[in-house]
Amino acid sequence: EVDGEREIETAINNVFVCNGKYSGGGMCWGPKASLCDGYLDITIVEEMPKLQGVLHLKKIYDGHCLDLKGVSWVRCRKFRAMSQEKIRVEVDGDIVGTLPVTYELSPHKVKIWC
């Protein structure tokens, strides 16, 4: 669910909720993200064979993940993910619970100079 309105229903491999461009040791899953714009950038990776993901690692690190087939992107202020299955939620490499989960920016909570 995006901003409480638009729903995206698809089988996925991974979802990246990005406030900044980089995660996981330099992988660029949020190439259009900005810490200063007040939005979350959501990168959705549909189900794909693991080998296909491995073959595209260079594009992921170079910031071209959105050019890959099966990868889509949306910008929002609030994002909610849910599943009928028990799916683990990982934040910065740590498992923090299971779906459902809601991400929302809190404007003006931390000042960042860009």
N, C-alpha and C positions, 0 to 999 in steps of 0.2 A: 504494500500500500504506500503510495507516494503522496505526501501532503494531505492525507486523509481523504483523497478523492480517487485518484487513478490506481487501479489494481493491475499488477503484472502477474500473470499466471503462466509459469513455465517450469520445466524440469531443469535444474541447474547443477553445475559442478561447484560453483563458488560465487559469493557476492562480496564485494569490497565496498565498505562504507568509508569514503575518504574525505577528510577535511584538508589534507595536504596531498601532494603528488606521490610521495614515496612511502613504501612499507617493506618489511621483510628483507632487510639488507640491500636496499636500493631498487627493488622492483617498483616500476612506475605504473601502478594500477589506477592512479587518478591524474592522468596527464593534463586535464583541464581544470583541476582543483586549485583553489586559492585559499590560503588561511584567512584572508581578509575580506572575502566576498559575502560572508553570512550564509553560505549554502553548503550542503553536503553533496558530494559527487558519488553516485552509486554506479559501480561497474559490475555488470551481471555477466557471468560466464556460464553459458548453457552447457549441458552435458556434452562431453567430447572424450574420445579415447585419450588415455594418459600420454601415449606416445606423441599425439598431436600437440599437447601442451608442452612437452619437453622440446619438441622441434621448434617451438615458437618462443623459447626463453629469451633470445636476443631481442625480439620485438618487444617483449614485456619490459625488459631492462632499459631499452632505448625509448620507451614512452609511446610505442605504436600499438599497444594492446587493443585500442578501439578499432584498428584496421582489420583485426582478425575476424573470420567468420564465426558466428556464434557468441560474439562479445558485443554487448550493448551498454548504453550509458544514459543516465538521467540525472538531472540536478534538482534538488529539493531542499526544503527546510526541515522536514520530518519524514522519516522512513520507518516502516514497520514490516518485519518479516515474520511469516508464520508458515507452519507446515502441519500436515496431519501425522507425519512421522516425527519421531524424537530425533531432532537434529541439534548437534552441539554448536555452541556459539564460541568463537575464538576472538579475543581482542588482544592485539599486539603479541600474538603467539601463545597466549594463555587461555585455556578453556574456562569460561566464566559462567556457563549455564547452558540452557537449551532454549530453542524457540518456543514461544514467540519472544521477539525483542523489538524495542522501539529506540531509534536514535533521533535525537533532536538537538539542534544547536541552541545554546543559551546566549543570546546577543549581549554584548557589553559585560561579560563576566571576567574576561581576561584581556588585558590590552596587549596587543602584538603590533610591533612596528614593522611594516613591510616596505 
